[in-house]
Structures are given as C-alpha cells and as structure tokens.
C-alpha cells in the first residue's frame, strides 16, 4: 500500500492527521507532510478512512 496525495487539491484541512497521525502531519506553514508513504498493513483501515473523509478527495491509495 502506498499513500498518494494530489497536492494541487490538498487544502491541508488536517482531517487525515486527526484520523491517522502516524502517516500525516500538517506543518506550521499549512503544508501536508506524509510521514509514512508506505505504511504497515495494520494501518490500512485508518488510511482508507482518510481517503474517504478527505474534503477535497486529495488522498488515494495504490496497492
């Protein structure tokens, strides 16, 4: 599984960071950082929830 973010769509709303802080962090300058691009399988549920909840549909998964 690989996390993909479309930074042209991302508004750094921090929904993903609230759901899965292991993988996402919104920086002080309001940019999103992926902390773990290929998270372990045990985080799949959280990452899939981030994909579903992203207000701008900027997050997707490969694999």
Backbone as JSON Lines, residues from 0, in Angstrom:
{"i":0,"aa":"X","n":[0.85,-1.17,0.0],"ca":[0.0,0.0,0.0],"c":[0.9,1.23,0.0]}
{"i":1,"aa":"X","n":[0.54,2.18,-0.85],"ca":[1.29,3.44,-0.93],"c":[0.3,4.6,-0.92]}
{"i":2,"aa":"X","n":[0.57,5.59,-0.08],"ca":[-0.27,6.78,0.0],"c":[0.15,7.76,-1.08]}
{"i":3,"aa":"X","n":[-0.84,8.28,-1.81],"ca":[-0.6,9.28,-2.84],"c":[-1.46,10.5,-2.52]}
{"i":4,"aa":"X","n":[-0.84,11.68,-2.53],"ca":[-1.56,12.92,-2.28],"c":[-1.45,13.82,-3.5]}
{"i":5,"aa":"X","n":[-2.58,14.31,-3.94],"ca":[-2.62,15.3,-5.02],"c":[-2.51,16.67,-4.34]}
{"i":6,"aa":"X","n":[-1.31,17.21,-4.34],"ca":[-1.07,18.47,-3.63],"c":[-1.76,19.66,-4.3]}
{"i":7,"aa":"X","n":[-2.18,19.51,-5.55],"ca":[-2.95,20.57,-6.2],"c":[-4.36,20.67,-5.61]}
{"i":8,"aa":"X","n":[-4.87,19.55,-5.09],"ca":[-6.2,19.52,-4.47],"c":[-6.14,19.76,-2.96]}
{"i":9,"aa":"X","n":[-5.07,19.32,-2.33],"ca":[-4.96,19.35,-0.87],"c":[-5.03,20.78,-0.32]}
{"i":10,"aa":"X","n":[-5.9,20.97,0.67],"ca":[-6.01,22.26,1.35],"c":[-5.49,22.2,2.79]}
{"i":11,"aa":"X","n":[-4.85,21.1,3.15],"ca":[-4.29,20.9,4.5],"c":[-5.34,21.14,5.58]}
{"i":12,"aa":"X","n":[-6.5,20.49,5.4],"ca":[-7.58,20.6,6.37],"c":[-7.31,19.82,7.66]}
{"i":13,"aa":"X","n":[-6.33,18.95,7.65],"ca":[-5.88,18.18,8.81],"c":[-6.82,17.07,9.22]}
{"i":14,"aa":"X","n":[-7.82,16.76,8.41],"ca":[-8.69,15.63,8.71],"c":[-7.87,14.35,8.74]}
{"i":15,"aa":"X","n":[-7.0,14.17,7.77],"ca":[-6.16,12.97,7.72],"c":[-5.24,12.87,8.93]}
{"i":16,"aa":"X","n":[-4.71,13.98,9.36],"ca":[-3.83,13.99,10.53],"c":[-4.6,13.6,11.78]}
{"i":17,"aa":"X","n":[-5.84,14.04,11.89],"ca":[-6.66,13.68,13.05],"c":[-6.95,12.18,13.07]}
{"i":18,"aa":"X","n":[-7.19,11.6,11.89],"ca":[-7.53,10.18,11.79],"c":[-6.3,9.3,11.9]}
{"i":19,"aa":"X","n":[-5.21,9.69,11.25],"ca":[-4.02,8.84,11.21],"c":[-2.74,9.67,11.38]}
{"i":20,"aa":"X","n":[-2.47,10.11,12.6],"ca":[-1.26,10.92,12.83],"c":[0.04,10.16,12.6]}
{"i":21,"aa":"X","n":[-0.05,8.84,12.5],"ca":[1.15,8.06,12.2],"c":[1.65,8.33,10.78]}
{"i":22,"aa":"X","n":[0.72,8.73,9.89],"ca":[1.07,8.88,8.47],"c":[1.05,10.31,7.96]}
{"i":23,"aa":"X","n":[0.29,11.18,8.63],"ca":[0.09,12.54,8.1],"c":[0.38,13.6,9.15]}
{"i":24,"aa":"X","n":[0.96,14.7,8.7],"ca":[1.2,15.84,9.58],"c":[1.02,17.13,8.79]}
{"i":25,"aa":"X","n":[0.23,18.04,9.35],"ca":[0.1,19.36,8.76],"c":[1.1,20.26,9.48]}
{"i":26,"aa":"X","n":[1.99,20.84,8.7],"ca":[3.07,21.65,9.25],"c":[2.56,23.05,9.64]}
{"i":27,"aa":"X","n":[3.38,23.79,10.36],"ca":[3.01,25.14,10.79],"c":[2.75,26.08,9.62]}
{"i":28,"aa":"X","n":[3.35,25.8,8.46],"ca":[3.12,26.63,7.28],"c":[1.93,26.13,6.45]}
{"i":29,"aa":"X","n":[1.1,25.26,7.05],"ca":[-0.11,24.72,6.42],"c":[0.16,23.86,5.19]}
{"i":30,"aa":"X","n":[1.26,23.14,5.19],"ca":[1.52,22.16,4.15],"c":[1.42,20.77,4.76]}
{"i":31,"aa":"X","n":[0.99,19.83,3.94],"ca":[0.85,18.45,4.41],"c":[2.13,17.68,4.15]}
{"i":32,"aa":"X","n":[2.57,16.93,5.16],"ca":[3.71,16.04,5.03],"c":[3.23,14.62,5.23]}
{"i":33,"aa":"X","n":[3.64,13.73,4.33],"ca":[3.37,12.3,4.53],"c":[4.53,11.75,5.34]}
{"i":34,"aa":"X","n":[4.24,11.29,6.53],"ca":[5.28,10.77,7.42],"c":[5.67,9.35,7.06]}
{"i":35,"aa":"X","n":[4.72,8.61,6.5],"ca":[4.95,7.2,6.17],"c":[4.25,6.92,4.84]}
{"i":36,"aa":"X","n":[4.98,6.96,3.75],"ca":[4.4,6.8,2.43],"c":[3.87,5.39,2.18]}
{"i":37,"aa":"X","n":[4.53,4.41,2.76],"ca":[4.11,3.0,2.62],"c":[3.9,2.41,4.0]}
{"i":38,"aa":"X","n":[2.74,2.71,4.61],"ca":[2.5,2.25,5.98],"c":[2.28,0.75,6.06]}
{"i":39,"aa":"X","n":[2.45,0.23,7.26],"ca":[2.22,-1.19,7.51],"c":[0.74,-1.52,7.32]}
{"i":40,"aa":"X","n":[0.49,-2.76,7.04],"ca":[-0.88,-3.22,6.76],"c":[-1.83,-2.96,7.92]}
{"i":41,"aa":"X","n":[-1.33,-2.94,9.15],"ca":[-2.21,-2.7,10.3],"c":[-2.78,-1.29,10.33]}
{"i":42,"aa":"X","n":[-2.25,-0.38,9.5],"ca":[-2.79,0.98,9.42],"c":[-3.75,1.17,8.24]}
{"i":43,"aa":"X","n":[-3.99,0.11,7.48],"ca":[-4.82,0.22,6.28],"c":[-6.2,0.83,6.59]}
{"i":44,"aa":"X","n":[-6.85,0.37,7.64],"ca":[-8.18,0.88,7.98],"c":[-8.18,2.38,8.21]}
{"i":45,"aa":"X","n":[-7.19,2.86,8.94],"ca":[-7.09,4.29,9.21],"c":[-6.82,5.08,7.94]}
{"i":46,"aa":"X","n":[-5.92,4.58,7.1],"ca":[-5.58,5.28,5.87],"c":[-6.77,5.29,4.92]}
{"i":47,"aa":"X","n":[-7.5,4.18,4.82],"ca":[-8.7,4.15,3.98],"c":[-9.75,5.14,4.48]}
{"i":48,"aa":"X","n":[-9.84,5.3,5.8],"ca":[-10.75,6.3,6.35],"c":[-10.31,7.7,5.96]}
{"i":49,"aa":"X","n":[-9.02,7.96,5.94],"ca":[-8.51,9.26,5.48],"c":[-8.91,9.52,4.04]}
{"i":50,"aa":"X","n":[-8.8,8.5,3.2],"ca":[-9.2,8.64,1.8],"c":[-10.67,9.02,1.71]}
{"i":51,"aa":"X","n":[-11.51,8.33,2.48],"ca":[-12.96,8.59,2.46],"c":[-13.32,9.96,2.99]}
{"i":52,"aa":"X","n":[-12.62,10.41,4.04],"ca":[-13.0,11.64,4.72],"c":[-12.36,12.91,4.17]}
{"i":53,"aa":"X","n":[-11.37,12.78,3.32],"ca":[-10.69,13.97,2.8],"c":[-11.69,14.88,2.09]}
{"i":54,"aa":"X","n":[-11.85,16.11,2.57],"ca":[-12.84,17.03,1.98],"c":[-12.6,17.34,0.51]}
{"i":55,"aa":"X","n":[-11.35,17.26,0.07],"ca":[-11.02,17.61,-1.32],"c":[-10.7,16.37,-2.16]}
{"i":56,"aa":"X","n":[-10.85,15.17,-1.56],"ca":[-10.55,13.92,-2.28],"c":[-9.12,13.94,-2.82]}
{"i":57,"aa":"X","n":[-8.2,14.46,-2.03],"ca":[-6.81,14.61,-2.46],"c":[-5.94,13.39,-2.16]}
{"i":58,"aa":"X","n":[-6.46,12.46,-1.36],"ca":[-5.68,11.3,-0.94],"c":[-6.19,10.06,-1.65]}
{"i":59,"aa":"X","n":[-5.25,9.24,-2.13],"ca":[-5.62,7.96,-2.71],"c":[-4.58,6.92,-2.3]}
{"i":60,"aa":"X","n":[-4.91,5.65,-2.56],"ca":[-4.03,4.54,-2.23],"c":[-3.7,3.76,-3.48]}
{"i":61,"aa":"X","n":[-2.46,3.32,-3.54],"ca":[-2.03,2.38,-4.58],"c":[-1.64,1.1,-3.89]}
{"i":62,"aa":"X","n":[-2.18,0.0,-4.4],"ca":[-1.82,-1.31,-3.86],"c":[-2.57,-1.73,-2.66]}
